[in-house]
Amino acid sequence: TKQLPPDGPDWRSWLILGGRGAGKTRAGAEWVRARALDCWKETGPRSQRIAIIAPTLGEARAVMIEGKSGLLAVHMGDERPHYEPSKRQLTWANGSIAQIFSADEPESLRGPQFDAAWCDELAKWKYADQVFDMLAFALRLGDNPRVLITTTPRPTPLLKRLLADDATAVTRSRTADNRAHLAKSFW
């Protein structure tokens, strides 16, 4: 249950704090998959525009997109999105699109607009406040735009700000919570 979205309409940000191997990436990929495939009751029958933001483009590709728990891995057969690395984009058959961004480039979020966003390892973003503020302006589609943040906790100013926000739902997960899915040598 620590990897399932919060119940109810009262949250704008879902913050998953967890150690290495706690299942944060898988939870993020499954959440984006559900959004893209229109499995969310509140969005209705329309395609989604989703921002995917990692510390760097390389990390977005290696972890969030192509990683063992990434977006391409959580889709089955014909539901799998078409990935175009040169365009920094994933496209689903229903018209949903995910654009990939680096947290090293805050200005790249100036202009686009989204229904949802997945931000990974926010606690290690070099320009965290600038990127998150630009994202807030871009989350303007649909009735209830939302962001999922998956990160290993560090006491950064932005993380403290999010934890203090009443519109943030917080899930905490320890590495030990996902022990069954990790190599025995990890322990």
N, CA, C and O atoms as a DFTB+ gen file, in Angstrom:
748 C
 N C O
     1  1       0.811      -1.207       0.000
     2  2       0.000       0.000       0.000
     3  2       0.850       1.266       0.000
     4  3       0.345       2.345      -0.311
     5  1       2.125       1.152       0.341
     6  2       2.991       2.331       0.355
     7  2       3.338       2.803      -1.054
     8  3       3.885       3.892      -1.228
     9  1       3.022       1.985      -2.060
    10  2       3.308       2.359      -3.437
    11  2       2.047       2.702      -4.212
    12  3       2.093       2.880      -5.430
    13  1       0.913       2.797      -3.511
    14  2      -0.344       3.149      -4.158
    15  2      -0.662       4.615      -3.909
    16  3      -0.363       5.141      -2.838
    17  1      -1.267       5.279      -4.890
    18  2      -1.592       6.707      -4.722
    19  2      -2.512       6.940      -3.527
    20  3      -3.303       6.070      -3.164
    21  1      -2.404       8.105      -2.926
    22  2      -3.285       8.441      -1.805
    23  2      -4.749       8.482      -2.250
    24  3      -5.048       8.768      -3.409
    25  1      -5.636       8.197      -1.331
    26  2      -7.064       8.296      -1.609
    27  2      -7.497       9.757      -1.544
    28  3      -6.861      10.583      -0.889
    29  1      -8.566      10.050      -2.220
    30  2      -9.192      11.355      -2.107
    31  2      -8.625      12.415      -3.018
    32  3      -7.551      12.257      -3.599
    33  1      -9.375      13.508      -3.133
    34  2      -9.013      14.588      -4.051
    35  2      -8.180      15.706      -3.433
    36  3      -7.845      16.669      -4.123
    37  1      -7.843      15.604      -2.161
    38  2      -7.272      16.745      -1.450
    39  2      -5.759      16.908      -1.557
    40  3      -5.182      17.733      -0.849
    41  1      -5.118      16.155      -2.407
    42  2      -3.668      16.295      -2.535
    43  2      -3.299      16.784      -3.935
    44  3      -3.944      16.443      -4.927
    45  1      -2.255      17.582      -3.980
    46  2      -1.722      18.067      -5.261
    47  2      -0.365      17.414      -5.536
    48  3      -0.020      17.136      -6.684
    49  1       0.390      17.177      -4.478
    50  2       1.702      16.531      -4.588
    51  2       1.699      15.266      -3.751
    52  3       1.227      15.251      -2.614
    53  1       2.240      14.192      -4.344
    54  2       2.426      12.944      -3.603
    55  2       3.926      12.739      -3.493
    56  3       4.620      12.601      -4.500
    57  1       4.413      12.720      -2.282
    58  2       5.836      12.614      -2.001
    59  2       6.131      11.231      -1.437
    60  3       5.670      10.880      -0.351
    61  1       6.913      10.443      -2.196
    62  2       7.351       9.131      -1.713
    63  2       8.805       9.267      -1.287
    64  3       9.693       9.483      -2.112
    65  1       9.031       9.138       0.010
    66  2      10.374       9.187       0.580
    67  2      10.800       7.763       0.908
    68  3      10.095       7.048       1.620
    69  1      11.945       7.356       0.394
    70  2      12.386       5.995       0.664
    71  2      13.851       5.781       0.404
    72  3      14.487       6.527      -0.341
    73  1      14.375       4.758       1.024
    74  2      15.775       4.397       0.834
    75  2      16.007       3.726      -0.511
    76  3      15.069       3.493      -1.273
    77  1      17.245       3.425      -0.787
    78  2      17.586       2.745      -2.039
    79  2      16.918       1.381      -2.069
    80  3      16.925       0.642      -1.085
    81  1      16.343       1.067      -3.218
    82  2      15.696      -0.224      -3.373
    83  2      14.316      -0.323      -2.736
    84  3      13.758      -1.417      -2.653
    85  1      13.752       0.799      -2.285
    86  2      12.455       0.774      -1.596
    87  2      11.265       0.666      -2.545
    88  3      10.135       0.497      -2.088
    89  1      11.490       0.760      -3.842
    90  2      10.393       0.639      -4.802
    91  2       9.849       1.957      -5.311
    92  3       8.767       1.993      -5.896
    93  1      10.574       3.037      -5.101
    94  2      10.113       4.364      -5.525
    95  2       9.961       4.460      -7.041
    96  3       8.955       4.976      -7.528
    97  1      10.940       3.973      -7.784
    98  2      10.897       4.064      -9.243
    99  2       9.725       3.272      -9.801
   100  3       9.013       3.750     -10.683
   101  1       9.526       2.080      -9.298
   102  2       8.404       1.257      -9.768
   103  2       7.074       1.954      -9.486
   104  3       6.185       1.967     -10.337
   105  1       6.941       2.525      -8.306
   106  2       5.712       3.248      -7.965
   107  2       5.505       4.425      -8.911
   108  3       4.385       4.673      -9.358
   109  1       6.572       5.147      -9.217
   110  2       6.465       6.277     -10.140
   111  2       6.080       5.848     -11.537
   112  3       5.221       6.466     -12.166
   113  1       6.708       4.796     -12.025
   114  2       6.408       4.307     -13.373
   115  2       4.973       3.794     -13.470
   116  3       4.296       4.028     -14.471
   117  1       4.515       3.105     -12.448
   118  2       3.135       2.594     -12.453
   119  2       2.128       3.738     -12.389
   120  3       1.071       3.667     -13.016
   121  1       2.443       4.788     -11.639
   122  2       1.555       5.952     -11.550
   123  2       1.444       6.653     -12.903
   124  3       0.349       7.010     -13.338
   125  1       2.589       6.846     -13.564
   126  2       2.572       7.471     -14.889
   127  2       1.820       6.582     -15.875
   128  3       1.023       7.079     -16.671
   129  1       2.061       5.287     -15.830
   130  2       1.353       4.353     -16.708
   131  2      -0.159       4.505     -16.545
   132  3      -0.892       4.596     -17.529
   133  1      -0.613       4.530     -15.298
   134  2      -2.048       4.676     -15.037
   135  2      -2.574       6.002     -15.576
   136  3      -3.653       6.047     -16.167
   137  1      -1.831       7.065     -15.377
   138  2      -2.253       8.376     -15.908
   139  2      -2.317       8.332     -17.434
   140  3      -3.304       8.759     -18.033
   141  1      -1.275       7.820     -18.045
   142  2      -1.193       7.816     -19.514
   143  2      -2.270       6.949     -20.145
   144  3      -2.811       7.290     -21.196
   145  1      -2.577       5.839     -19.510
   146  2      -3.576       4.924     -20.064
   147  2      -4.993       5.291     -19.637
   148  3      -5.947       4.561     -19.902
   149  1      -5.110       6.438     -18.970
   150  2      -6.413       6.988     -18.603
   151  2      -7.169       6.105     -17.629
   152  3      -8.380       5.922     -17.753
   153  1      -6.451       5.560     -16.661
   154  2      -7.081       4.712     -15.657
   155  2      -7.555       5.515     -14.447
   156  3      -8.036       4.938     -13.472
   157  1      -7.423       6.828     -14.502
   158  2      -7.787       7.655     -13.362
   159  2      -9.183       8.209     -13.557
   160  3      -9.460       8.855     -14.567
   161  1     -10.045       7.967     -12.621
   162  2     -11.439       8.376     -12.729
   163  2     -11.587       9.883     -12.899
   164  3     -12.461      10.335     -13.639
   165  1     -10.751      10.668     -12.227
   166  2     -10.949      12.113     -12.254
   167  2     -10.554      12.765     -13.571
   168  3     -10.936      13.909     -13.815
   169  1      -9.806      12.082     -14.426
   170  2      -9.356      12.729     -15.660
   171  2     -10.324      12.563     -16.816
   172  3     -10.282      13.343     -17.768
   173  1     -11.192      11.568     -16.756
   174  2     -12.123      11.353     -17.860
   175  2     -11.419      10.759     -19.062
   176  3     -10.221      10.480     -19.018
   177  1     -12.171      10.566     -20.140
   178  2     -11.610       9.881     -21.321
   179  2     -10.821      10.801     -22.240
   180  3     -11.268      11.107     -23.346
   181  1      -9.674      11.237     -21.801
   182  2      -8.821      12.058     -22.663
   183  2      -7.363      11.728     -22.413
   184  3      -6.990      11.214     -21.359
   185  1      -6.556      12.035     -23.400
   186  2      -5.128      11.765     -23.270
   187  2      -4.505      12.722     -22.247
   188  3      -5.066      13.767     -21.919
   189  1      -3.355      12.335     -21.768
   190  2      -2.657      13.099     -20.736
   191  2      -1.358      13.679     -21.272
   192  3      -0.727      13.105     -22.160
   193  1      -0.968      14.814     -20.729
   194  2       0.344      15.418     -20.966
   195  2       1.088      15.300     -19.642
   196  3       0.627      15.800     -18.616
   197  1       2.244      14.634     -19.672
   198  2       2.965      14.313     -18.439
   199  2       4.413      14.762     -18.554
   200  3       5.066      14.514     -19.567
   201  1       4.913      15.418     -17.524
   202  2       6.324      15.792     -17.449
   203  2       7.070      14.725     -16.659
   204  3       6.600      14.267     -15.618
   205  1       8.233      14.336     -17.162
   206  2       9.127      13.387     -16.493
   207  2      10.412      14.161     -16.205
   208  3      11.089      14.600     -17.134
   209  1      10.750      14.332     -14.933
   210  2      11.907      15.166     -14.582
   211  2      12.855      14.386     -13.679
   212  3      12.455      13.850     -12.646
   213  1      14.120      14.333     -14.091
   214  2      15.176      13.664     -13.324
   215  2      16.319      14.651     -13.116
   216  3      16.335      15.714     -13.736
   217  1      17.270      14.315     -12.256
   218  2      18.411      15.214     -12.068
   219  2      19.124      15.537     -13.380
   220  3      19.549      16.673     -13.591
   221  1      19.259      14.535     -14.270
   222  2      19.879      14.740     -15.586
   223  2      19.083      13.955     -16.622
   224  3      18.287      13.084     -16.270
   225  1      19.298      14.262     -17.892
   226  2      18.636      13.501     -18.951
   227  2      19.111      12.054     -18.956
   228  3      18.325      11.140     -19.207
   229  1      20.385      11.845     -18.680
   230  2      20.925      10.489     -18.625
   231  2      20.255       9.653     -17.554
   232  3      19.965       8.477     -17.778
   233  1      20.003      10.245     -16.386
   234  2      19.324       9.519     -15.315
   235  2      17.863       9.270     -15.664
   236  3      17.320       8.217     -15.330
   237  1      17.227      10.217     -16.326
   238  2      15.838      10.001     -16.756
   239  2      15.765       8.782     -17.664
   240  3      14.905       7.916     -17.498
   241  1      16.668       8.729     -18.611
   242  2      16.663       7.618     -19.567
   243  2      17.016       6.291     -18.894
   244  3      16.312       5.295     -19.059
   245  1      18.114       6.288     -18.137
   246  2      18.622       5.039     -17.551
   247  2      17.736       4.493     -16.439
   248  3      17.642       3.277     -16.275
   249  1      17.089       5.354     -15.679
   250  2      16.309       4.899     -14.526
   251  2      14.811       4.953     -14.804
   252  3      14.125       3.936     -14.701
   253  1      14.304       6.121     -15.152
   254  2      12.856       6.327     -15.250
   255  2      12.242       5.722     -16.517
   256  3      11.090       5.288     -16.500
   257  1      12.995       5.692     -17.598
   258  2      12.455       5.204     -18.872
   259  2      12.882       3.760     -19.142
   260  3      12.033       2.875     -19.248
   261  1      14.196       3.515     -19.255
   262  2      14.698       2.214     -19.670
   263  2      15.096       1.294     -18.515
   264  3      15.438       0.135     -18.749
   265  1      15.059       1.776     -17.296
   266  2      15.490       0.981     -16.144
   267  2      14.603      -0.223     -15.881
   268  3      13.491      -0.315     -16.403
   269  1      15.095      -1.133     -15.079
   270  2      14.377      -2.372     -14.758
   271  2      12.993      -2.112     -14.169
   272  3      12.081      -2.917     -14.353
   273  1      12.833      -1.000     -13.467
   274  2      11.534      -0.627     -12.897
   275  2      10.945       0.597     -13.599
   276  3       9.978       1.189     -13.118
   277  1      11.526       0.971     -14.730
   278  2      11.113       2.181     -15.434
   279  2       9.862       2.026     -16.278
   280  3       9.227       0.972     -16.289
   281  1       9.523       3.084     -16.976
   282  2       8.283       3.134     -17.744
   283  2       8.158       2.059     -18.812
   284  3       7.085       1.474     -18.962
   285  1       9.205       1.783     -19.546
   286  2       9.097       0.765     -20.588
   287  2       8.895      -0.624     -19.987
   288  3       8.240      -1.470     -20.597
   289  1       9.440      -0.864     -18.816
   290  2       9.342      -2.179     -18.172
   291  2       7.960      -2.459     -17.585
   292  3       7.577      -3.623     -17.467
   293  1       7.205      -1.432     -17.214
   294  2       5.926      -1.673     -16.538
   295  2       4.745      -1.791     -17.499
   296  3       3.619      -2.050     -17.073
   297  1       4.997      -1.603     -18.779
   298  2       3.923      -1.717     -19.771
   299  2       3.931      -3.096     -20.423
   300  3       4.989      -3.683     -20.649
   301  1       2.757      -3.596     -20.716
   302  2       2.611      -4.876     -21.390
   303  2       2.374      -4.653     -22.878
   304  3       1.623      -3.753     -23.254
   305  1       2.993      -5.445     -23.715
   306  2       2.761      -5.515     -25.154
   307  2       2.281      -4.258     -25.848
   308  3       3.023      -3.283     -25.967
   309  1       1.036      -4.282     -26.308
   310  2       0.525      -3.201     -27.148
   311  2       0.223      -1.914     -26.390
   312  3      -0.065      -0.899     -27.023
   313  1       0.276      -1.915     -25.052
   314  2       0.060      -0.677     -24.307
   315  2       1.367       0.115     -24.142
   316  3       1.356       1.262     -23.697
   317  1       2.482      -0.512     -24.505
   318  2       3.798       0.106     -24.323
   319  2       3.932       1.366     -25.182
   320  3       3.591       1.347     -26.365
   321  1       4.425       2.455     -24.596
   322  2       4.579       3.690     -25.366
   323  2       5.744       3.613     -26.352
   324  3       6.672       2.820     -26.190
   325  1       5.667       4.452     -27.365
   326  2       6.765       4.590     -28.323
   327  2       7.738       5.610     -27.738
   328  3       7.357       6.739     -27.430
   329  1       8.983       5.206     -27.591
   330  2      10.001       6.070     -26.988
   331  2      10.890       6.643     -28.073
   332  3      11.473       5.908     -28.869
   333  1      10.987       7.962     -28.096
   334  2      11.838       8.676     -29.047
   335  2      12.881       9.470     -28.263
   336  3      12.622      10.613     -27.885
   337  1      14.067       8.880     -28.010
   338  2      15.086       9.562     -27.217
   339  2      15.488      10.925     -27.786
   340  3      15.724      11.864     -27.026
   341  1      15.567      11.039     -29.101
   342  2      15.993      12.304     -29.693
   343  2      14.981      13.427     -29.452
   344  3      15.352      14.600     -29.416
   345  1      13.717      13.070     -29.290
   346  2      12.675      14.066     -28.999
   347  2      12.417      14.205     -27.502
   348  3      11.647      15.067     -27.078
   349  1      13.078      13.333     -26.682
   350  2      12.833      13.292     -25.243
   351  2      11.339      13.101     -24.973
   352  3      10.722      13.870     -24.237
   353  1      10.782      12.077     -25.576
   354  2       9.334      11.917     -25.527
   355  2       8.896      10.455     -25.586
   356  3       9.510       9.635     -26.269
   357  1       7.835      10.149     -24.863
   358  2       7.136       8.866     -24.967
   359  2       5.724       9.178     -25.441
   360  3       5.106      10.139     -24.982
   361  1       5.213       8.360     -26.367
   362  2       3.868       8.561     -26.891
   363  2       3.096       7.254     -26.806
   364  3       3.565       6.216     -27.273
   365  1       1.917       7.308     -26.213
   366  2       1.041       6.154     -26.103
   367  2       0.051       6.155     -27.261
   368  3      -0.211       7.202     -27.854
   369  1      -0.494       4.999     -27.583
   370  2      -1.435       4.855     -28.692
   371  2      -2.680       5.717     -28.516
   372  3      -3.290       6.123     -29.505
   373  1      -3.069       6.002     -27.271
   374  2      -4.266       6.815     -27.028
   375  2      -4.007       8.321     -27.135
   376  3      -4.916       9.125     -26.925
   377  1      -2.766       8.702     -27.461
   378  2      -2.441      10.117     -27.614
   379  2      -1.760      10.752     -26.424
   380  3      -1.315      11.897     -26.518
   381  1      -1.660      10.049     -25.301
   382  2      -0.944      10.592     -24.145
   383  2       0.530      10.760     -24.499
   384  3       1.101       9.952     -25.232
   385  1       1.131      11.810     -23.973
   386  2       2.535      12.115     -24.253
   387  2       3.242      12.459     -22.949
   388  3       2.724      13.218     -22.129
   389  1       4.427      11.895     -22.767
   390  2       5.292      12.261     -21.649
   391  2       6.536      12.915     -22.232
   392  3       7.187      12.349     -23.110
   393  1       6.861      14.093     -21.747
   394  2       8.070      14.801     -22.149
   395  2       9.102      14.671     -21.036
   396  3       8.768      14.735     -19.853
   397  1      10.353      14.490     -21.430
   398  2      11.435      14.241     -20.479
   399  2      12.272      15.506     -20.313
   400  3      12.653      16.149     -21.291
   401  1      12.552      15.852     -19.047
   402  2      13.301      17.055     -18.727
   403  2      14.420      16.750     -17.741
   404  3      14.351      15.795     -16.967
   405  1      15.454      17.590     -17.790
   406  2      16.541      17.530     -16.834
   407  2      16.354      18.647     -15.820
   408  3      16.042      19.778     -16.191
   409  1      16.539      18.340     -14.554
   410  2      16.459      19.358     -13.510
   411  2      17.639      20.321     -13.583
   412  3      17.673      21.313     -12.855
   413  1      18.600      20.042     -14.449
   414  2      19.707      20.973     -14.679
   415  2      19.319      22.108     -15.613
   416  3      20.100      23.039     -15.814
   417  1      18.109      22.040     -16.192
   418  2      17.665      23.042     -17.174
   419  2      16.295      23.600     -16.780
   420  3      15.297      23.255     -17.411
   421  1      16.223      24.453     -15.751
   422  2      14.923      24.960     -15.299
   423  2      14.120      25.650     -16.405
   424  3      12.896      25.520     -16.450
   425  1      14.789      26.373     -17.286
   426  2      14.091      27.124     -18.330
   427  2      13.419      26.228     -19.363
   428  3      12.549      26.686     -20.103
   429  1      13.813      24.951     -19.423
   430  2      13.185      24.055     -20.401
   431  2      11.719      23.805     -20.072
   432  3      10.960      23.344     -20.925
   433  1      11.316      24.105     -18.843
   434  2       9.916      23.943     -18.454
   435  2       9.086      25.201     -18.728
   436  3       7.892      25.234     -18.430
   437  1       9.703      26.212     -19.282
   438  2       8.975      27.428     -19.635
   439  2       8.239      27.178     -20.951
   440  3       8.869      26.941     -21.982
   441  1       6.912      27.233     -20.914
   442  2       6.133      27.046     -22.132
   443  2       5.250      25.821     -22.146
   444  3       4.048      25.957     -22.376
   445  1       5.786      24.606     -21.909
   446  2       4.923      23.425     -21.959
   447  2       3.871      23.453     -20.852
   448  3       3.999      24.178     -19.866
   449  1       2.835      22.649     -21.042
   450  2       1.801      22.520     -20.016
   451  2       1.440      21.048     -19.847
   452  3       1.532      20.254     -20.784
   453  1       1.023      20.701     -18.612
   454  2       0.851      19.299     -18.267
   455  2      -0.351      19.066     -17.364
   456  3      -0.834      19.970     -16.683
   457  1      -0.821      17.808     -17.383
   458  2      -1.828      17.310     -16.451
   459  2      -1.163      16.746     -15.200
   460  3      -1.736      16.766     -14.111
   461  1       0.057      16.244     -15.376
   462  2       0.737      15.536     -14.289
   463  2       2.243      15.590     -14.504
   464  3       2.721      15.906     -15.594
   465  1       2.981      15.276     -13.440
   466  2       4.441      15.214     -13.531
   467  2       4.960      14.169     -12.560
   468  3       4.394      13.949     -11.489
   469  1       6.057      13.528     -12.964
   470  2       6.801      12.626     -12.082
   471  2       8.199      13.199     -11.941
   472  3       8.932      13.325     -12.922
   473  1       8.561      13.544     -10.721
   474  2       9.875      14.109     -10.409
   475  2      10.663      13.076      -9.617
   476  3      10.229      12.655      -8.545
   477  1      11.812      12.667     -10.132
   478  2      12.607      11.646      -9.455
   479  2      13.848      12.251      -8.827
   480  3      14.477      13.142      -9.398
   481  1      14.192      11.762      -7.656
   482  2      15.373      12.172      -6.876
   483  2      15.476      13.690      -6.748
   484  3      16.539      14.278      -6.948
   485  1      14.352      14.302      -6.411
   486  2      14.270      15.748      -6.229
   487  2      15.285      16.266      -5.213
   488  3      15.780      17.384      -5.355
   489  1      15.599      15.480      -4.202
   490  2      16.526      15.931      -3.156
   491  2      17.955      16.113      -3.666
   492  3      18.789      16.674      -2.956
   493  1      18.250      15.654      -4.872
   494  2      19.604      15.886      -5.399
   495  2      19.619      16.834      -6.606
   496  3      20.644      16.972      -7.273
   497  1      18.486      17.485      -6.883
   498  2      18.433      18.457      -7.971
   499  2      19.271      19.685      -7.629
   500  3      19.151      20.241      -6.537
   501  1      20.099      20.096      -8.545
   502  2      20.951      21.258      -8.349
   503  2      20.136      22.554      -8.267
   504  3      20.450      23.430      -7.461
   505  1      19.103      22.682      -9.084
   506  2      18.270      23.888      -9.141
   507  2      16.832      23.554      -8.712
   508  3      15.870      23.921      -9.386
   509  1      16.712      22.866      -7.600
   510  2      15.420      22.315      -7.178
   511  2      14.306      23.354      -7.106
   512  3      13.239      23.146      -7.683
   513  1      14.525      24.443      -6.424
   514  2      13.467      25.437      -6.274
   515  2      13.053      26.031      -7.609
   516  3      11.861      26.195      -7.871
   517  1      14.024      26.358      -8.461
   518  2      13.707      26.950      -9.760
   519  2      12.924      25.977     -10.642
   520  3      11.943      26.363     -11.278
   521  1      13.358      24.724     -10.680
   522  2      12.684      23.728     -11.515
   523  2      11.272      23.473     -10.996
   524  3      10.322      23.430     -11.778
   525  1      11.131      23.306      -9.700
   526  2       9.810      23.004      -9.152
   527  2       8.855      24.187      -9.320
   528  3       7.665      23.992      -9.567
   529  1       9.369      25.404      -9.187
   530  2       8.525      26.586      -9.408
   531  2       8.081      26.682     -10.867
   532  3       6.928      27.019     -11.135
   533  1       8.974      26.394     -11.810
   534  2       8.604      26.409     -13.230
   535  2       7.577      25.305     -13.510
   536  3       6.639      25.509     -14.280
   537  1       7.757      24.151     -12.890
   538  2       6.803      23.062     -13.062
   539  2       5.419      23.462     -12.552
   540  3       4.408      23.116     -13.163
   541  1       5.371      24.183     -11.443
   542  2       4.083      24.607     -10.886
   543  2       3.298      25.435     -11.910
   544  3       2.079      25.298     -12.004
   545  1       3.977      26.286     -12.672
   546  2       3.317      27.072     -13.720
   547  2       2.855      26.184     -14.873
   548  3       1.856      26.484     -15.527
   549  1       3.579      25.092     -15.123
   550  2       3.265      24.205     -16.247
   551  2       2.133      23.222     -15.938
   552  3       1.502      22.706     -16.860
   553  1       1.869      22.959     -14.672
   554  2       0.800      22.033     -14.283
   555  2      -0.534      22.775     -14.309
   556  3      -1.050      23.199     -13.274
   557  1      -1.080      22.919     -15.518
   558  2      -2.291      23.724     -15.673
   559  2      -3.348      23.079     -16.572
   560  3      -4.288      23.752     -16.997
   561  1      -3.206      21.791     -16.864
   562  2      -4.203      21.103     -17.678
   563  2      -5.096      20.227     -16.806
   564  3      -4.679      19.755     -15.749
   565  1      -6.309      20.021     -17.254
   566  2      -7.234      19.148     -16.540
   567  2      -7.807      19.801     -15.301
   568  3      -7.482      20.939     -14.961
   569  1      -8.658      19.058     -14.643
   570  2      -9.337      19.565     -13.453
   571  2      -8.491      19.487     -12.190
   572  3      -8.720      20.239     -11.243
   573  1      -7.520      18.585     -12.170
   574  2      -6.768      18.360     -10.948
   575  2      -5.331      17.936     -11.259
   576  3      -4.975      16.776     -11.053
   577  1      -4.498      18.868     -11.755
   578  2      -3.110      18.497     -12.062
   579  2      -2.362      18.071     -10.798
   580  3      -2.520      18.657      -9.726
   581  1      -1.544      17.030     -10.963
   582  2      -0.832      16.486      -9.811
   583  2       0.604      16.146     -10.148
   584  3       0.971      15.970     -11.310
   585  1       1.412      16.058      -9.091
   586  2       2.814      15.692      -9.247
   587  2       3.158      14.588      -8.249
   588  3       2.742      14.617      -7.091
   589  1       3.926      13.621      -8.731
   590  2       4.487      12.578      -7.877
   591  2       5.977      12.836      -7.766
   592  3       6.665      13.022      -8.770
   593  1       6.464      12.844      -6.540
   594  2       7.891      13.057      -6.280
   595  2       8.420      11.809      -5.602
   596  3       7.948      11.428      -4.530
   597  1       9.398      11.173      -6.225
   598  2      10.039       9.988      -5.642
   599  2      11.478      10.364      -5.326
   600  3      12.227      10.766      -6.216
   601  1      11.862      10.238      -4.076
   602  2      13.217      10.658      -3.729
   603  2      13.735       9.989      -2.465
   604  3      12.975       9.636      -1.563
   605  1      15.029       9.828      -2.430
   606  2      15.706       9.446      -1.207
   607  2      15.767      10.722      -0.368
   608  3      16.195      11.758      -0.876
   609  1      15.357      10.682       0.885
   610  2      15.264      11.923       1.659
   611  2      16.613      12.551       1.982
   612  3      17.585      11.874       2.316
   613  1      16.626      13.856       1.870
   614  2      17.732      14.711       2.319
   615  2      17.082      16.003       2.782
   616  3      16.088      16.416       2.185
   617  1      17.584      16.651       3.798
   618  2      16.921      17.841       4.343
   619  2      17.139      19.098       3.486
   620  3      17.769      20.054       3.938
   621  1      16.632      19.095       2.281
   622  2      16.766      20.251       1.399
   623  2      15.633      21.239       1.678
   624  3      14.583      20.842       2.182
   625  1      15.830      22.508       1.361
   626  2      14.753      23.488       1.588
   627  2      13.459      23.133       0.856
   628  3      12.378      23.278       1.427
   629  1      13.540      22.671      -0.393
   630  2      12.327      22.328      -1.128
   631  2      11.614      21.136      -0.495
   632  3      10.389      21.141      -0.376
   633  1      12.351      20.143      -0.100
   634  2      11.733      18.984       0.535
   635  2      11.037      19.392       1.838
   636  3       9.940      18.915       2.127
   637  1      11.656      20.255       2.611
   638  2      11.036      20.756       3.842
   639  2       9.763      21.538       3.521
   640  3       8.759      21.414       4.222
   641  1       9.809      22.340       2.461
   642  2       8.637      23.118       2.034
   643  2       7.487      22.182       1.641
   644  3       6.341      22.411       2.026
   645  1       7.793      21.134       0.876
   646  2       6.771      20.184       0.463
   647  2       6.177      19.436       1.653
   648  3       4.965      19.231       1.716
   649  1       7.018      19.031       2.587
   650  2       6.543      18.310       3.769
   651  2       5.618      19.178       4.626
   652  3       4.728      18.653       5.296
   653  1       5.815      20.486       4.612
   654  2       4.989      21.398       5.402
   655  2       3.690      21.792       4.689
   656  3       2.813      22.403       5.299
   657  1       3.564      21.452       3.416
   658  2       2.401      21.847       2.616
   659  2       1.238      20.882       2.851
   660  3       1.401      19.669       2.711
   661  1       0.071      21.412       3.205
   662  2      -1.108      20.577       3.449
   663  2      -1.588      19.842       2.206
   664  3      -2.303      18.846       2.316
   665  1      -1.204      20.320       1.021
   666  2      -1.613      19.682      -0.234
   667  2      -0.654      18.566      -0.650
   668  3      -0.783      18.019      -1.745
   669  1       0.306      18.225       0.215
   670  2       1.250      17.143      -0.053
   671  2       0.877      15.912       0.750
   672  3       0.790      15.959       1.977
   673  1       0.657      14.812       0.049
   674  2       0.454      13.512       0.690
   675  2       1.822      12.842       0.767
   676  3       2.551      12.821      -0.224
   677  1       2.175      12.303       1.906
   678  2       3.511      11.741       2.115
   679  2       3.424      10.240       2.369
   680  3       2.627       9.774       3.183
   681  1       4.254       9.504       1.661
   682  2       4.418       8.073       1.872
   683  2       5.888       7.834       2.195
   684  3       6.775       8.339       1.506
   685  1       6.132       7.078       3.223
   686  2       7.513       6.740       3.600
   687  2       7.691       5.237       3.422
   688  3       6.839       4.437       3.809
   689  1       8.828       4.877       2.821
   690  2       9.089       3.473       2.564
   691  2      10.556       3.183       2.837
   692  3      11.442       3.900       2.370
   693  1      10.799       2.138       3.589
   694  2      12.172       1.750       3.884
   695  2      12.648       0.721       2.859
   696  3      11.838       0.027       2.246
   697  1      13.918       0.630       2.685
   698  2      14.478      -0.390       1.816
   699  2      13.987      -1.771       2.251
   700  3      13.673      -2.614       1.410
   701  1      13.923      -1.997       3.546
   702  2      13.490      -3.291       4.082
   703  2      12.053      -3.635       3.674
   704  3      11.699      -4.812       3.611
   705  1      11.230      -2.633       3.400
   706  2       9.849      -2.885       2.976
   707  2       9.782      -3.603       1.629
   708  3       8.780      -4.246       1.316
   709  1      10.835      -3.496       0.842
   710  2      10.872      -4.091      -0.496
   711  2      11.877      -5.238      -0.562
   712  3      12.311      -5.622      -1.648
   713  1      12.237      -5.771       0.565
   714  2      13.281      -6.789       0.678
   715  2      13.057      -7.990      -0.240
   716  3      14.018      -8.540      -0.777
   717  1      11.816      -8.399      -0.423
   718  2      11.507      -9.575      -1.243
   719  2      11.909      -9.398      -2.703
   720  3      12.059     -10.381      -3.428
   721  1      12.084      -8.158      -3.137
   722  2      12.415      -7.883      -4.538
   723  2      13.884      -7.499      -4.741
   724  3      14.270      -7.056      -5.823
   725  1      14.687      -7.669      -3.714
   726  2      16.090      -7.292      -3.792
   727  2      16.989      -8.514      -3.641
   728  3      16.605      -9.504      -3.017
   729  1      18.176      -8.438      -4.212
   730  2      19.126      -9.541      -4.121
   731  2      19.494      -9.804      -2.661
   732  3      19.634      -8.876      -1.864
   733  1      19.646     -11.077      -2.330
   734  2      20.006     -11.434      -0.950
   735  2      21.347     -10.804      -0.563
   736  3      21.554     -10.472       0.604
   737  1      22.249     -10.639      -1.518
   738  2      23.551     -10.041      -1.226
   739  2      23.447      -8.576      -0.845
   740  3      24.381      -8.017      -0.270
   741  1      22.300      -7.935      -1.163
   742  2      22.084      -6.540      -0.789
   743  2      21.968      -6.409       0.722
   744  3      22.233      -5.345       1.281
   745  1      21.569      -7.495       1.383
   746  2      21.379      -7.489       2.824
   747  2      22.594      -8.031       3.497
   748  3      22.636      -8.111       4.724
